[in-house]
């Protein structure tokens, strides 16, 4: 179990950027792990095209693994294309559940969470931040589509 909580994981968990809430968030989602009770809330805003994250705020109440994943998300989400955040979520899930390779690109530090693959009860808390971010993106895009439809 000590391989899970190595120094870089603890450093990431202790240094989460953008902690808080966005009062004018377009997408705002809370995800909870039923296994351990970890909770991560993600607020975000997208650019005018809906293709890039422009602001993020996170509020994690999670174990060190969930906090480390949240730190990696928060550190690199601003300026990231929506498609890259979705791809990172999918790659993280594949790494944990299917033995896939670690995510690459701006979210490459998720590789530090690779040992979590051997501990299935820890998968859910590790995934929370990225699951919440993708759900917040989807919510923001749905709100925009509804607003466009109402305007027509």
Order of alpha helices (4+ residues) and beta strands (2+ residues): alpha-beta-beta-beta-alpha-alpha-alpha
